[in-house]
């Protein structure tokens, strides 16, 4: 029979290894678009339906530099909302203009209708700053990037890694009250009553989570020392 102390220790170890495996997985990067930064006082603004994240961006470099697979996925719970723009950043040392971005197999009909823009610190998202990459998607209609759908891209450039996209938007000097910076942003249309929209941003995992992981390892160490006494 497990003792309560043993159960707590086992839970701590499992959680700690889970957290640190996320940190150690340098070949992938996941951005969770889970922050609404549209104007809450604007009646034309409404957050997407369902729990967060409303969209994810998953980058995978396969463990080597030069090529990254990107998968954008809209949550199944967003209702009738559709994404019409995705904003991303890349390491300035690589440069957005050097990226070759090619759509690949996807489960959304919009893949043949998108426009991909690559210009460093050029693309403004709401009242956030300036982004390097803008994937423009069709307005709501027959071709929609919506609930449960994914778009896949192959991105190539010398030295490119998944971690190359882990960068914040640049400040916009004209923005007096910015919401960001964000690692990524997305424009959701047809939210709320179907006539509203919203801006959604991606932020990093809070530092407190990693501190919690360190604390778990500390608890494990204390438990081991007591066991030896």
Buried (B, 14 or more C-beta within 10 A) or exposed (E): EEEEEEEEBEEBBEEBBEBBEBEEEEBBBBBBBBBBBBEEEEEEBBBBBBEBBBBBBBBBBEEEBEBBBBBBBBBEBBBBBBBBBBBBBBBEEBBBEBBEBEBEEBEBEBBEBBEBBBBBBBBBBBBBBBBBBBBBBBEBEEBBBBBEBBBBBEBEBEEBBBBBBBBBBBBBEEBEEBBBBBBBBBBBBBBBEEEBBBBBBBBEEEEEEBEEBEEBBEBBEEBEEEEEE
